[in-house]
Amino acid sequence: MKYIVIIGDGMADFPLEELDGKTPLMTARKPHMDLMASKGFCGKVLTIPPGFPTGSDVACMSIFGYDPAKHYTGRAPIEAAGIGIPMSEGEIAFRCNLV
């Protein structure tokens, strides 16, 4: 059996007054997603272990089979690797959002 995993990280959003109390996902035209949903299975899984920050970095790590308790280092090293910054054992990376 083949599987497809769709990670809709953040796509649900919050209900908006401009959309008559609906979310953008509820009002969006999404025929392909609707077709997949009608032919597939839906379920829920706990992807954020107790004590970990709620975020897509922890959740995706769990979804892809890595135990955050053993492998989670925070978002900064993941983002550093994503833009090609090499890191050595014992180095620390920090990240921040500039507003």
Stockholm file with secondary structure:
# STOCKHOLM 1.0

chainA/1-99         MKYIVIIGDGMADFPLEELDGKTPLMTARKPHMDLMASKGFCGKVLTIPPGFPTGSDVACMSIFGYDPAKHYTGRAPIEAAGIGIPMSEGEIAFRCNLV
#=GR chainA/1-99 SS CCCCCCCCTTCSCCCBGGGTTBCHHHHSCCHHHHHHHHHSCCCCCCCSCTTSCCSHHHHHHHHTTCCHHHHCCCHHHHHHHHTTCCCCTTCCCCCCCCC
#=GC SS_cons        CCCCCCCCTTCSCCCBGGGTTBCHHHHSCCHHHHHHHHHSCCCCCCCSCTTSCCSHHHHHHHHTTCCHHHHCCCHHHHHHHHTTCCCCTTCCCCCCCCC
//
